[in-house]
Amino acid sequence: KGDEILMVRARNFRSDNYGLVAGFLEVGETLEECVRRELREEVGIEIKDLTYFGSQPWPFPSGVMIGYTAEYLSGEITLQEDELTHGAFFHYDNLPKLPGEMSIARQMIDAFVKAKKKQ
């Protein structure tokens, strides 16, 4: 959303780190449909300009994390409370505690910050 990035705290996080919205692909759903659905369900927002970022192996059998970036289109943050404890748009120079550097989420956050600092 401009100079801000949407970050969330999941109920299952053991630390006080924030991360990016994540979810699971449903049978018969494209990756792009999954991203749109998960954002709508978990935080109540709509997106545009969805772009593939990259992937990372996931520690569960037959799993992979696939990262997409997108621009905010509409909606107000409304958390899916059984999964998330907090969510907000954070300015790129005032971020909360971040996930570890090896995670795809951190790579995406770092790429966002780097791009904003170049502008």
Disulfide bonds with the S-S distance in Angstrom:
none
